[in-house]
Amino acid sequence: MKFHELSLKIKSLLPKVTRKRLQILAVLVVCGTGFLYCVDSHVGSTAEGRIFDKVEDCPDVPVAVVLGTAKYYYGRDNLFYIYR
């Protein structure tokens, strides 16, 4: 059985409503993936030059945000947070 014949057989098994829903779902998945890619690219390009991995690379500023730390760790003071 050739691929084309198999494709026609599958199409005949699915009702038109189900095929339409699958087409809509496919379009939504493609659009959603494209949207997420665009948002990720925008955030990445906006943050370029503003994220530092090493303390030595950070500019001397009075206030900074440290991500990935919590003031409390299992109900106790987080020493990493206090002594950073």
N, C-alpha and C positions, 0 to 999 in steps of 0.2 A: 504494500500500500504506500503510495507516495504521500509526501507531506501535504500537498494541496488537497488530496482526497480526504486525508485525516482531518484537515482544518475544516473542510466543508461538513464532515460528519459531526464534528464537535459543535459547529455553528447550528446545525439542525437540532441538536439536543438541547441547546440553551434557548429558553424563551427570549423574545425580543426585549422584554423588560429587564431581564437579568443582564443581557449583553449591553444594554444602554447604561445600566448601573455600573458595570465593570468599566465601560469607557469613561464615564464620569469620574469614577474612582482613580483610574489611571491618570487622567488629566489633573485631578487634585493632587495626586502624589508628585507628579512632575512639577507642577506649579509650587507646591510646598517645598520641595527640595531646592528649586531655583530661588525661592524667597529666602530660605535659610542660608544658602550660599552667598547671596547678596548681602544679607545682614552680617554674616561672619566676615566677609571681605571689608565691609564698611567699618566695623568695629576694629578689625585688625589694622586697617590703614589709619584710623583715627588715633589709635593707641601707640602707633609707631613712635619710638623715641621717648616714650613716657613710662615704660615698664622696665624695671631693673632687676637683674638676678643676683647681683653682687652688691654688698653694702658699699664697697669702694667706688662703685660707679654712680651712686646716688648723689644728686646735687645737695648742697647745704641749704636746707629750707627749714622754717620753723615748725611746719606741720606736714605730716605724711600719712598715708593710709597703708597699713600692713594687712594684706589679705592672708587668710588661712590661719588666723590665730583667734582664740577665744579667751575671754577673761577668766572663765572658770573651766576646769577640766574635771569631770565627774564630781562636781560639787565643791571642789577645792580650787584655790588660786592656781592659775596656770603660771608656772615659773618662767616658761619661755615668754609669755606675754609680759610679765613684770620686768624681767631683766633684758629685754631686747634693746 
